[in-house]
Amino acid sequence: MKIEIKIEGVSKEQLEKYAEILTVLISKGALDGVRGGKTILHFDADGNFMACQLDYTPWRRRKTI
């Protein structure tokens, strides 16, 4: 998959950081693979992307009325 981002005023270094984050989110299903849950991005004290945490319940019995 190739994603092209063209944004004026953003450095090449910033675009590379964004590309890394988007690549992880897409490859791990964090954008469209989580229903009824959440995706949490973790950054260190310097602002470096460190982890992607998925918090969801893949199956739950629904209460019937």
C-alpha positions in Angstrom: 0.0 0.0 0.0 1.3 3.4 -0.8 0.0 6.5 1.0 0.9 9.9 -0.3 0.6 12.9 2.0 1.1 16.4 0.6 0.8 19.1 3.3 2.4 22.5 3.0 4.4 23.7 5.9 5.1 20.2 7.3 8.7 19.0 7.4 9.8 15.7 5.8 10.7 14.4 9.3 7.1 15.1 10.5 5.7 13.4 7.5 7.8 10.3 8.1 6.6 10.2 11.7 2.9 10.5 10.5 3.6 7.8 8.0 5.0 5.4 10.6 1.9 6.0 12.9 -0.5 5.5 10.0 1.3 2.3 8.9 1.0 0.8 12.3 -2.7 1.8 12.7 -3.6 0.3 9.3 -1.5 -2.9 9.6 -2.9 -3.7 13.1 -6.5 -3.0 12.2 -6.7 -0.1 14.7 -8.6 2.1 12.3 -11.3 -0.2 11.0 -10.9 -3.4 12.9 -12.0 -2.2 16.3 -15.8 -2.0 16.8 -17.1 -1.0 20.2 -13.6 -0.3 21.5 -10.8 2.2 21.3 -7.3 2.6 20.0 -4.8 4.3 22.3 -1.5 5.8 21.0 1.4 6.0 23.4 4.2 8.5 23.1 7.3 8.8 25.3 8.4 12.0 27.1 10.1 13.3 24.0 7.0 12.8 21.8 8.2 9.7 20.0 5.5 7.2 19.0 6.1 4.1 21.1 3.0 1.9 21.0 -0.5 1.3 19.7 -2.9 -0.2 22.3 -6.2 -1.8 21.2 -8.9 -2.0 23.8 -12.0 -3.9 22.7 -14.1 -7.0 23.4 -14.1 -9.3 20.4 -17.2 -11.1 21.5 -19.9 -10.5 24.1 -23.2 -12.2 24.7 -26.0 -9.7 24.2 -28.8 -9.6 26.8 -32.1 -10.4 25.1 -35.3 -8.8 26.4 
